[in-house]
Amino acid sequence: MPALVEEGRIKTQERLRALVAKHGPLPAKAVTGRDAILMHSLAIDETLIDATYERSNSPKVGHYVPGTDIEIRDEAEFFAERMDAPVLINFAWHIQPEIERYMRAQGYQGQVLPIWE
């Protein structure tokens, strides 16, 4: 694995572990099929991310992130029950500003952190 990629992988794993040590398993937003590859590479499982949330009309709702036990839930559940979460991991890191604007418009005040920086 190229050194830069390995360095990013280690940095991301350390950041996630530190956040989980402080806050417990984290919620996530906007998981895509290609994220399963990233999640596998980063050894992300339900001990780090307890659920990921998608828009209510997404066909992904009610399923699991491929290769994990991380359930994909309706974002209405997040807005009703988890708005006080201090951190939300954004798997759609390539559109970070869009996801953050959307979550802020819904009233979320915690940190919206991209999975990969």
C-alpha positions in Angstrom: 0.0 0.0 0.0 1.4 3.4 -0.9 2.8 5.2 2.2 0.4 8.2 1.9 -2.7 5.9 1.8 -1.4 3.9 4.7 -0.7 7.1 6.7 -4.3 8.3 6.0 -5.8 4.9 7.0 -3.9 4.9 10.3 -4.8 8.5 11.0 -8.5 7.8 10.3 -8.6 4.7 12.5 -6.9 6.6 15.4 -9.4 9.5 15.0 -12.4 7.1 15.0 -11.1 5.1 18.0 -10.6 8.3 20.0 -14.1 9.6 19.2 -15.6 6.2 20.1 -13.6 6.1 23.4 -15.1 9.5 24.2 -18.7 9.2 22.9 -19.4 5.5 22.2 -20.3 4.1 18.8 -21.0 6.9 16.4 -23.9 7.5 13.9 -23.0 8.1 10.3 -24.6 9.6 7.2 -24.7 9.1 3.5 -23.1 5.6 3.0 -22.6 4.5 -0.6 -21.8 1.1 -2.0 -18.2 2.2 -2.6 -17.9 3.0 1.1 -18.0 -0.7 1.9 -14.5 -0.9 0.4 -13.3 2.0 2.5 -15.0 0.6 5.6 -13.3 -2.7 5.1 -9.9 -1.1 4.6 -10.4 0.9 7.8 -11.8 -2.1 9.8 -15.0 -0.2 10.6 -17.7 -2.3 12.2 -20.6 -1.8 14.5 -18.3 -1.2 17.5 -17.3 2.1 15.8 -20.4 3.0 13.8 -23.6 1.8 15.3 -25.9 2.9 12.4 -25.8 5.0 9.2 -28.8 7.1 8.2 -30.2 7.8 4.7 -33.1 9.8 3.4 -36.5 8.3 4.1 -37.1 7.3 0.5 -33.8 5.6 0.0 -34.0 1.9 -1.0 -31.0 1.3 1.3 -33.1 1.8 4.5 -33.7 -1.4 6.3 -30.6 -3.1 4.9 -27.0 -3.3 6.2 -23.7 -1.8 4.9 -22.3 -4.7 2.8 -20.0 -6.9 4.8 -20.9 -5.4 8.2 -23.6 -5.5 10.9 -24.1 -1.8 10.5 -27.8 -1.1 9.8 -28.9 1.5 7.4 -31.7 3.4 9.0 -34.2 6.2 8.1 -32.8 9.6 8.8 -36.2 10.5 10.4 -35.0 8.2 13.3 -31.8 10.3 13.6 -33.7 13.5 13.6 -36.2 12.2 16.2 -33.7 10.4 18.5 -30.1 11.4 17.9 -29.9 15.1 17.2 -27.9 15.4 20.5 -25.1 13.1 19.1 -21.9 15.2 19.4 -20.4 13.7 16.3 -21.8 12.5 13.0 -19.5 10.7 10.6 -20.1 11.6 6.9 -19.2 8.8 4.5 -19.9 11.1 1.5 -16.6 12.9 2.2 -16.5 14.0 -1.4 -19.5 16.2 -0.9 -18.8 17.3 2.7 -20.1 20.8 2.4 -23.4 19.6 0.9 -24.0 17.1 3.7 -23.0 19.5 6.4 -25.4 22.2 5.0 -28.2 19.7 4.9 -27.7 18.5 8.5 -27.4 22.1 9.7 -30.7 23.0 7.9 -32.3 20.1 9.9 -31.0 21.7 13.1 -28.1 19.4 13.8 -25.5 21.2 15.9 -22.8 18.5 16.5 -19.7 18.0 14.5 -20.1 16.6 11.0 -16.8 14.9 10.2 -15.8 13.4 6.9 -14.7 9.8 7.2 -11.6 10.6 5.1 -9.6 13.8 5.3 
